[in-house]
């Protein structure tokens, strides 16, 4: 989801159109990760597209200007009247969106601002009115992209990019990795809820863990609900994902495994205690000694990841002198 937002938020040329007899221009200005104070009175316009929700936060003056195209000379009414009037004013645009998205697109209500970050900040000009709008997209940031959002991103992606530097405000997702286990597929398929997996490598047992941001990683030390960076982010072999791996001769690699050999194939599981986003500019500037305030302990729950895909969850348990991960459900392992 974060990668998708980064792609959509890339600087692009201005979208030019008309609404009634007035020109409209819309431009993606930036991606804002932590909400900033509003510069003027705003209203949240809550839209529904095939069961998926998006909120377009518009300045009250812009809502009044749009509604004036169908009902002029009255003060801004309350809901549901103002929702009906704004939907009528935007009817031509909403009809086109329904065709492009392949689903019903409806303005549900207009209310006082409550939507939270992250959001795309838009520069909007409608006739003489120039203002900033906020487009909020609701979905788990480390989950799948909702289908309506994906199509919306494809539409935005049709606008040519403005050439320039990558914005330092774009978010990067950092995973807190506490250990790893390399095991054959047959063992993972047999694992049942309540079983405990014992990692081959688990720096968390010594108060340390690995912070991973895509192909970069850095060591960190646990200090209560804080993490202290013990080295810079680096582009080298990952100490958890590539632990205990051997490289086979090229001739042997070229022979595809038979169906009977699949169960003996070993894969690496990485155990994560959550993820959180930071701006790209922050990632570039931090170095050894940097302190991350996490706000909660790092003792679970644990995500179990293989090849970048979430395949199960568990809880940290102590087994004798060792730490393990007790499964909450079966692992989603496919041959």
C-alpha positions as CSV (number, residue, x, y, z in Angstrom):
1,X,0.0,0.0,0.0
2,X,2.9,2.4,0.8
3,X,4.6,1.6,-2.5
4,X,1.3,2.4,-4.3
5,X,0.8,5.7,-2.4
6,X,4.4,6.7,-3.4
7,X,3.7,5.9,-7.0
8,X,0.4,7.9,-7.0
9,X,1.9,10.8,-5.2
10,X,4.7,11.4,-7.7
11,X,4.6,15.0,-9.1
12,X,2.5,15.2,-12.2
13,X,1.3,17.8,-14.6
14,X,-1.9,19.8,-14.0
15,X,-5.3,18.2,-14.8
16,X,-7.3,20.8,-16.8
17,X,-11.1,20.6,-17.2
18,X,-14.3,22.6,-17.0
19,X,-17.3,22.5,-14.7
20,X,-20.2,24.5,-16.1
21,X,-18.8,27.7,-17.5
22,X,-15.7,27.8,-15.2
23,X,-12.3,26.2,-15.7
24,X,-11.0,23.7,-13.2
25,X,-7.4,22.7,-12.5
26,X,-6.2,20.0,-10.2
27,X,-2.6,19.2,-9.3
28,X,-1.1,16.6,-6.9
29,X,1.1,18.8,-4.7
30,X,2.6,16.3,-2.2
31,X,2.0,13.3,0.1
32,X,1.5,14.3,3.7
33,X,2.2,11.6,6.2
34,X,1.3,13.4,9.5
35,X,-1.7,15.7,9.4
36,X,-1.0,19.4,9.5
37,X,-3.4,22.2,10.7
38,X,-6.0,23.4,8.3
39,X,-5.4,26.9,6.9
40,X,-9.2,27.5,6.4
41,X,-12.6,26.0,7.3
42,X,-12.9,22.5,5.7
43,X,-15.6,19.9,5.2
44,X,-15.1,16.1,4.7
45,X,-16.9,14.8,1.6
46,X,-17.3,11.0,2.1
47,X,-17.5,8.9,-1.1
48,X,-18.3,5.3,-1.5
49,X,-17.0,3.3,-4.6
50,X,-18.2,-0.3,-4.6
51,X,-18.1,-0.6,-0.8
52,X,-14.7,1.1,-0.5
53,X,-14.5,4.5,1.2
54,X,-12.5,7.6,0.3
55,X,-12.7,11.1,1.8
56,X,-12.1,14.3,-0.1
57,X,-11.6,17.1,2.4
58,X,-12.5,20.4,0.7
59,X,-12.4,24.0,1.9
60,X,-15.9,25.3,2.8
61,X,-15.5,28.1,0.3
62,X,-14.9,25.6,-2.5
63,X,-17.9,23.5,-1.6
64,X,-20.0,26.7,-1.6
65,X,-18.6,27.7,-5.1
66,X,-19.4,24.2,-6.5
67,X,-22.9,24.1,-5.0
68,X,-23.6,27.7,-6.4
69,X,-23.4,26.2,-9.9
70,X,-26.8,24.5,-9.3
71,X,-28.3,26.6,-6.5
72,X,-27.2,30.2,-6.3
73,X,-27.8,32.8,-3.7
74,X,-28.5,30.6,-0.6
75,X,-26.3,29.9,2.4
76,X,-24.6,26.5,2.6
77,X,-27.4,24.1,3.6
78,X,-27.0,21.2,6.1
79,X,-27.0,17.5,5.1
80,X,-28.5,15.7,3.4
81,X,-29.4,18.7,1.2
82,X,-25.8,19.9,0.7
83,X,-24.6,16.4,-0.2
84,X,-27.4,16.1,-2.9
85,X,-26.5,19.5,-4.3
86,X,-22.8,18.8,-4.4
87,X,-23.4,15.4,-6.1
88,X,-25.6,17.2,-8.6
89,X,-22.9,19.8,-9.3
90,X,-20.3,17.1,-9.8
91,X,-22.7,14.7,-11.7
92,X,-20.7,14.8,-15.0
93,X,-17.4,14.0,-13.2
94,X,-19.0,11.3,-11.0
95,X,-20.6,9.6,-14.1
96,X,-17.2,9.4,-15.8
97,X,-15.6,8.0,-12.7
98,X,-18.3,5.3,-12.5
99,X,-17.5,4.2,-16.0
100,X,-13.7,4.3,-15.4
101,X,-13.9,2.5,-12.0
102,X,-16.5,0.0,-13.2
103,X,-18.7,0.5,-10.1
104,X,-21.1,2.8,-8.5
105,X,-19.6,6.0,-7.2
106,X,-21.7,7.9,-4.6
107,X,-21.3,10.9,-2.3
108,X,-22.6,9.6,1.0
109,X,-22.4,12.7,3.2
110,X,-20.6,16.0,4.0
111,X,-19.5,16.5,7.6
112,X,-17.1,18.5,9.7
113,X,-13.5,17.4,9.3
114,X,-12.5,14.2,11.1
115,X,-10.4,12.3,8.6
116,X,-6.8,11.5,9.6
117,X,-3.5,11.1,7.7
118,X,-2.0,10.1,5.4
119,X,-3.4,12.0,2.5
120,X,-2.6,13.4,-0.9
121,X,-2.6,17.2,-0.9
122,X,-4.2,18.7,-4.1
123,X,-4.0,22.2,-5.4
124,X,-7.5,23.0,-6.8
125,X,-8.6,26.1,-8.8
126,X,-12.3,26.5,-9.7
127,X,-12.9,29.8,-11.4
128,X,-11.6,32.6,-9.1
129,X,-11.4,30.2,-6.1
130,X,-7.9,28.6,-5.4
131,X,-7.6,26.3,-2.5
132,X,-5.9,23.1,-1.2
133,X,-7.8,19.8,-0.8
134,X,-6.9,16.5,0.9
135,X,-7.7,13.1,-0.5
136,X,-7.7,10.4,2.2
137,X,-7.5,6.7,1.2
138,X,-8.4,4.2,3.9
139,X,-6.7,0.8,4.0
140,X,-4.0,-1.0,6.0
141,X,-0.7,0.5,5.0
142,X,1.0,-2.9,4.9
143,X,-1.9,-4.6,3.2
144,X,-3.3,-5.0,-0.3
145,X,-4.4,-2.0,-2.3
146,X,-8.3,-1.9,-2.5
147,X,-9.4,-2.4,-6.1
148,X,-11.1,1.0,-6.4
149,X,-7.9,2.7,-5.2
150,X,-5.9,0.7,-7.7
151,X,-8.0,1.9,-10.6
152,X,-7.9,5.5,-9.3
153,X,-4.1,5.2,-9.2
154,X,-4.1,4.0,-12.8
155,X,-6.2,7.1,-13.8
156,X,-3.8,9.4,-12.0
157,X,-0.8,7.6,-13.5
158,X,-2.1,8.6,-17.0
159,X,-1.0,12.2,-16.2
160,X,2.6,12.8,-17.3
161,X,5.1,13.1,-14.5
162,X,6.9,16.4,-13.7
163,X,10.6,15.7,-13.8
164,X,12.4,16.5,-10.6
165,X,13.8,15.1,-7.5
166,X,12.1,12.4,-5.4
167,X,10.2,14.1,-2.6
168,X,11.8,13.6,0.8
169,X,8.2,13.3,2.3
170,X,7.5,10.0,0.6
171,X,7.1,7.3,3.2
172,X,9.3,4.3,3.6
173,X,8.0,1.3,5.5
174,X,10.4,-0.1,8.2
175,X,9.9,-3.7,9.5
176,X,11.1,-4.7,13.0
177,X,12.6,-8.1,12.4
178,X,13.4,-10.2,15.5
179,X,14.7,-13.4,14.1
180,X,14.5,-16.0,11.2
181,X,14.1,-19.7,10.6
182,X,15.1,-21.7,7.6
183,X,13.0,-24.9,7.3
184,X,11.7,-27.4,4.7
185,X,8.3,-26.8,3.2
186,X,7.1,-30.2,4.5
187,X,7.7,-29.1,8.1
188,X,5.9,-25.8,7.6
189,X,2.9,-27.5,6.0
190,X,2.6,-29.8,9.0
191,X,2.8,-27.0,11.6
192,X,-0.5,-26.6,13.6
193,X,-1.9,-23.8,15.8
194,X,-0.2,-23.9,19.2
195,X,3.1,-25.3,17.8
196,X,6.2,-23.3,18.5
197,X,8.8,-22.4,15.9
198,X,12.4,-22.0,17.2
199,X,14.3,-19.5,15.1
200,X,17.8,-20.3,13.9
201,X,18.8,-16.7,14.4
202,X,17.1,-14.5,17.0
203,X,19.0,-11.3,17.9
204,X,15.9,-10.3,20.0
205,X,16.9,-12.8,22.6
206,X,20.0,-10.6,23.2
207,X,18.0,-7.3,23.2
208,X,18.7,-6.6,19.5
209,X,16.8,-6.7,16.2
210,X,17.1,-5.7,12.6
211,X,15.3,-2.8,11.0
212,X,14.6,-3.5,7.3
213,X,13.5,-0.9,4.7
214,X,13.1,-2.7,1.4
215,X,16.7,-3.7,0.4
216,X,18.3,-1.7,3.2
217,X,18.8,-2.9,6.8
218,X,20.4,-1.6,10.0
219,X,21.0,-3.1,13.5
220,X,19.2,-1.7,16.5
221,X,19.1,-2.3,20.2
222,X,15.9,-2.6,22.3
223,X,15.4,-0.2,25.1
224,X,11.9,-0.6,26.5
225,X,9.5,1.0,24.1
226,X,12.4,2.6,22.2
227,X,14.9,1.5,19.6
228,X,18.5,2.8,19.4
229,X,20.2,2.5,16.0
230,X,23.5,0.7,16.2
231,X,24.7,1.4,12.7
232,X,23.7,3.1,9.4
233,X,21.2,1.6,7.0
234,X,23.2,-0.4,4.5
235,X,22.8,-2.3,1.2
236,X,24.5,-5.6,2.0
237,X,23.4,-9.2,2.5
238,X,20.6,-9.3,5.1
239,X,21.8,-11.1,8.3
240,X,18.3,-12.8,8.8
241,X,17.0,-13.4,5.3
242,X,20.2,-14.9,4.1
243,X,21.4,-16.7,7.3
244,X,22.4,-20.3,6.9
245,X,22.0,-20.2,3.1
246,X,24.3,-22.0,0.8
247,X,24.8,-21.4,-2.9
248,X,24.4,-24.4,-5.2
249,X,26.6,-24.9,-8.3
250,X,25.1,-23.3,-11.4
251,X,24.6,-26.6,-13.1
252,X,22.5,-27.9,-10.2
253,X,20.5,-24.7,-10.0
254,X,19.5,-25.0,-13.6
255,X,17.6,-28.4,-12.9
256,X,14.1,-27.7,-11.9
257,X,12.9,-29.7,-8.8
258,X,10.5,-32.5,-9.4
259,X,7.1,-32.6,-7.7
260,X,8.5,-35.1,-5.2
261,X,11.3,-32.7,-4.2
262,X,9.1,-29.7,-3.4
263,X,8.6,-30.7,0.2
264,X,12.3,-30.8,0.8
265,X,12.8,-27.3,-0.5
266,X,13.9,-25.0,2.3
267,X,12.5,-21.5,2.7
268,X,13.4,-18.7,5.1
269,X,10.8,-17.3,7.5
270,X,11.4,-13.9,9.0
271,X,9.6,-13.0,12.2
272,X,8.5,-9.3,12.4
273,X,7.1,-7.3,15.4
274,X,5.2,-4.7,13.4
275,X,6.0,-2.1,10.8
276,X,5.9,1.7,10.8
277,X,6.4,4.4,8.2
278,X,9.0,7.2,8.2
279,X,9.6,9.9,5.5
280,X,12.3,9.1,3.0
281,X,14.2,12.3,4.0
282,X,14.4,11.0,7.6
283,X,15.7,7.6,6.5
284,X,18.5,9.4,4.6
285,X,19.6,11.5,7.5
286,X,19.5,9.1,10.5
287,X,22.6,7.4,11.6
288,X,24.0,5.4,14.6
289,X,22.6,6.5,17.9
290,X,19.3,7.6,16.4
291,X,16.4,6.8,18.8
292,X,13.0,5.6,17.5
293,X,10.1,6.2,20.0
294,X,7.7,3.3,19.4
295,X,5.2,3.8,22.2
296,X,4.8,0.1,23.0
297,X,6.9,-2.9,23.9
298,X,8.2,-5.2,21.2
299,X,7.0,-8.6,22.7
300,X,4.4,-9.4,20.1
301,X,2.2,-10.2,18.2
302,X,4.6,-11.6,15.6
303,X,4.1,-11.6,11.8
304,X,5.6,-14.5,10.0
305,X,6.9,-13.5,6.5
306,X,8.3,-15.6,3.6
307,X,9.5,-14.0,0.4
308,X,7.9,-10.7,1.4
309,X,4.5,-12.3,1.9
310,X,2.6,-12.7,5.3
311,X,2.0,-16.4,5.8
312,X,1.0,-16.5,9.5
313,X,1.0,-14.9,13.0
314,X,2.2,-16.0,16.4
315,X,3.2,-14.9,19.9
316,X,6.7,-14.8,21.5
317,X,7.1,-17.6,24.1
318,X,9.9,-18.8,26.2
319,X,10.8,-22.5,25.9
320,X,13.4,-23.4,28.4
321,X,16.3,-21.0,27.8
322,X,15.2,-20.3,24.3
323,X,12.6,-17.9,22.7
324,X,10.2,-19.3,20.2
325,X,7.1,-18.2,18.2
326,X,3.8,-20.0,19.0
327,X,1.5,-20.2,16.0
328,X,-1.9,-18.7,16.2
329,X,-3.1,-20.5,13.0
330,X,-1.7,-22.8,10.3
331,X,0.9,-21.3,7.9
332,X,-0.2,-20.4,4.4
333,X,2.5,-22.4,2.6
334,X,1.9,-23.2,-1.1
335,X,4.1,-25.5,-3.2
